Amino acid sequence: MHADVPEYRPGYATEFADDYDRWFAKPGITGATVEALAALAGAGPVLELGVGTGRLALPLRELGIEVHGVDGSESMVRRLHAKPGGAGTPVTIGDFADVPVSGTFSLVYLAGGTFAELPDQAAQMRCVANAAARLAPGGLFVLDAHVPEALATAAGPEIVAEGPGHLVLCHRTLDPSTQRYRSHYVIHEDGRTRHLRVEFRYAGHGELDLMAFRAGLRLKERWGGWTGAPFTRDSGYHVSVYERAEGA
């Protein structure tokens, strides 16, 4: 199962923007995600909600795909723009649930569990509806998410990152009564230990399908990961590909 990507709140982003890629940009996952998104992008342009430090946007741009982004953290976006090729990536600062951009896109996507950062069902429904409104005819809306049942049965802490002098562990606790989970990140580095708590609101794939249907989208494909593996009873998370329905 892939690690959570902590939400882009100003306090978190200010402190950890420089460490974000080192801890969460796993080459294997990133490469598979970029390859899948490039295959879905069509003629572009594409829009990433929660673009962050450009982990996905910049490799897509290197493939010749026009990428726009939305993010709530100026610190994360400064990090993106400081990278090679990052200065030319257009990013709108704002709440990605509002999709505060103009124009239409062949692909609108969220990755790394970003959709679960939205605080409640109303915000998640708003995000899906606003993303659908920005799709060109035949456009795709794509997101990945944990399978709630897999979250509930996951045991023990997960190693997010480790290396000389640092270790980052994640332990999740669930509250099924509110469909929320909390990720506890214990970060030990340079002889100092910090504890970070990040809240998420999870939705099962059936609920996501209903949100998409209400927004004029229909499920096209669902995978068990960004490699395109089948989604089965043993899948820990999924990648759902929705397309704009005819006449929507």
C-alpha positions in Angstrom: 0.0 0.0 0.0 1.3 3.5 -0.8 1.9 6.0 2.0 -0.4 8.8 2.6 0.6 12.2 1.4 -0.1 14.7 4.2 -2.5 17.5 3.4 -1.3 20.9 2.3 -2.2 23.0 5.3 -0.1 26.2 5.7 1.6 25.1 9.0 2.5 21.7 7.7 3.7 23.0 4.3 5.8 25.7 5.7 7.7 23.3 7.9 8.0 20.3 5.6 8.0 21.6 2.0 11.7 21.1 1.6 11.4 17.5 2.9 8.3 16.5 1.0 10.0 15.0 -2.0 12.7 13.2 0.0 10.0 11.5 2.1 7.1 10.9 -0.2 8.3 10.9 -3.8 8.9 7.2 -4.2 10.5 6.6 -7.7 8.6 3.4 -8.5 5.2 4.8 -7.6 5.9 8.2 -9.2 7.1 6.6 -12.4 4.0 4.3 -12.7 1.7 7.3 -11.9 3.3 9.5 -14.6 3.2 6.8 -17.2 -0.5 6.1 -16.5 -1.4 9.8 -16.5 0.5 10.4 -19.7 -1.5 7.6 -21.4 -4.8 9.2 -20.2 -3.9 12.8 -21.0 -4.8 12.8 -24.7 -4.0 16.1 -26.4 -4.1 18.0 -23.1 -4.0 20.4 -21.4 -4.3 18.6 -18.0 -5.0 19.9 -14.5 -3.6 18.5 -11.3 -5.5 19.3 -8.1 -3.1 19.4 -5.2 -0.1 19.8 -7.4 2.3 20.4 -4.4 6.0 20.3 -5.3 5.4 19.1 -8.8 6.2 15.5 -8.2 4.0 14.5 -11.1 3.5 17.7 -13.0 7.1 18.3 -13.9 7.7 14.8 -15.3 4.5 15.2 -17.4 5.7 18.5 -18.7 9.0 16.8 -19.7 6.9 14.5 -21.8 5.5 17.5 -23.7 2.1 17.6 -21.8 0.8 21.0 -20.9 0.1 20.9 -17.1 -1.8 23.4 -14.9 -2.0 23.1 -11.1 -4.1 24.1 -8.1 -2.7 24.1 -4.6 -3.5 25.7 -1.2 0.2 26.0 -0.1 2.4 28.8 -1.3 5.4 27.0 0.3 4.8 23.9 -1.8 4.4 25.9 -5.0 7.5 27.9 -4.3 9.3 24.6 -4.1 7.8 23.5 -7.4 8.8 26.8 -9.2 12.4 26.5 -7.8 12.9 23.2 -9.6 14.4 22.9 -13.1 11.5 23.5 -15.5 9.2 24.5 -12.7 9.1 28.2 -13.2 6.9 27.8 -16.3 4.2 25.6 -14.6 1.1 27.7 -14.1 -0.4 27.2 -10.6 -3.4 28.8 -9.0 -3.3 29.2 -5.2 -6.6 28.2 -3.7 -9.0 25.5 -2.4 -8.8 22.7 -4.9 -12.4 21.7 -4.1 -13.4 24.9 -5.9 -11.2 24.1 -9.0 -10.5 27.9 -9.3 -9.3 27.9 -12.9 -10.8 28.7 -16.3 -10.7 26.8 -19.5 -11.2 23.1 -20.2 -8.9 20.1 -19.8 -8.6 16.6 -21.3 -7.7 15.3 -17.9 -8.2 16.5 -14.3 -6.5 14.3 -11.7 -5.6 13.9 -8.0 -3.0 11.5 -6.8 -1.3 10.3 -3.7 -4.5 10.2 -1.7 -5.0 13.9 -2.1 -8.8 13.7 -2.5 -9.1 12.4 1.1 -7.6 15.7 2.3 -11.0 17.4 1.7 -12.7 17.7 5.1 -16.2 16.3 4.4 -18.6 14.9 1.9 -19.8 18.3 0.8 -16.3 19.4 -0.1 -15.6 16.2 -1.9 -18.8 16.4 -3.9 -18.0 20.0 -4.8 -14.6 19.0 -6.0 -16.0 16.3 -8.3 -18.7 18.6 -9.7 -16.2 21.4 -10.3 -13.7 19.1 -11.9 -16.4 17.7 -14.2 -17.3 21.2 -15.3 -13.7 21.8 -16.4 -13.5 18.7 -18.6 -13.5 18.9 -22.4 -15.9 16.6 -24.2 -14.6 13.0 -23.7 -12.4 14.3 -20.8 -11.3 12.2 -17.9 -11.4 12.7 -14.1 -8.9 10.4 -12.2 -8.2 9.9 -8.6 -6.7 7.3 -6.3 -7.9 6.4 -2.8 -7.5 3.8 0.0 -10.0 1.0 0.2 -11.6 1.7 3.7 -11.7 -2.0 4.6 -8.0 -2.3 3.9 -7.3 0.7 6.1 -9.3 -0.8 8.9 -7.3 -4.1 8.8 -3.9 -2.6 8.3 -1.6 -3.5 11.2 1.3 -1.7 12.8 3.2 1.4 11.7 4.4 1.8 8.2 7.9 3.0 7.2 7.4 6.1 5.1 11.1 6.9 4.7 14.4 5.9 6.2 18.0 6.8 5.6 21.2 7.8 7.3 20.1 9.8 10.3 16.4 9.8 9.7 13.3 7.6 10.0 9.6 8.5 9.3 6.9 6.2 10.5 3.1 6.4 9.9 0.4 4.9 12.0 -3.3 5.3 11.2 -6.4 5.3 13.4 -9.9 5.2 12.0 -13.3 6.5 13.1 -15.9 4.7 11.1 -18.7 6.8 12.6 -17.3 9.9 10.8 -15.5 8.2 7.9 -12.3 9.8 9.0 -8.8 8.5 9.7 -5.9 10.2 11.3 -2.3 9.6 10.2 0.3 9.9 12.9 3.7 10.7 11.5 6.6 10.1 13.9 9.7 11.8 12.4 13.1 11.1 13.9 16.0 13.1 12.4 19.2 14.6 13.7 18.6 13.2 17.1 15.2 14.9 17.4 11.7 13.3 17.3 8.6 15.1 16.1 5.0 14.0 16.0 2.6 15.2 13.2 -1.1 14.4 13.0 -3.0 14.8 9.7 -6.7 14.2 9.3 -8.4 12.6 6.2 -12.0 11.9 5.2 -12.3 8.6 3.4 -15.0 7.5 0.9 -15.5 4.0 -0.5 -15.5 3.5 -4.2 -19.3 3.1 -4.3 -19.7 6.5 -2.7 -17.2 8.0 -5.2 -19.1 6.5 -8.1 -22.3 8.2 -6.8 -20.5 11.5 -6.5 -19.2 11.1 -10.1 -22.7 10.1 -11.4 -24.3 13.2 -9.8 -21.6 15.3 -11.6 -22.3 13.8 -15.0 -19.5 11.4 -15.0 -19.4 7.6 -15.4 -16.8 5.0 -14.4 -14.7 4.0 -17.3 -12.0 1.9 -15.5 -10.9 1.0 -12.0 -7.4 -0.4 -11.3 -5.8 -1.8 -8.2 -2.9 0.6 -8.7 -1.2 3.0 -11.1 0.4 0.1 -12.9 -3.0 -0.9 -14.2 -3.2 -4.1 -12.1 -6.8 -5.4 -11.7 -8.9 -4.2 -8.8 -9.7 -7.2 -6.7 -10.8 -8.2 -3.2 -7.2 -8.0 -2.1 -6.5 -4.5 -3.4 -5.5 -2.0 -0.7 -6.3 1.1 -2.8 -7.7 1.9 -6.2 -7.3 4.2 -9.2 -10.7 5.2 -10.6 -11.0 6.7 -14.1 -14.2 8.6 -14.8 -15.3 10.0 -18.1 -17.6 12.8 -19.0 -21.0 11.4 -20.0 -22.4 12.3 -23.4 -24.6 15.4 -23.1 -23.2 16.3 -19.6 
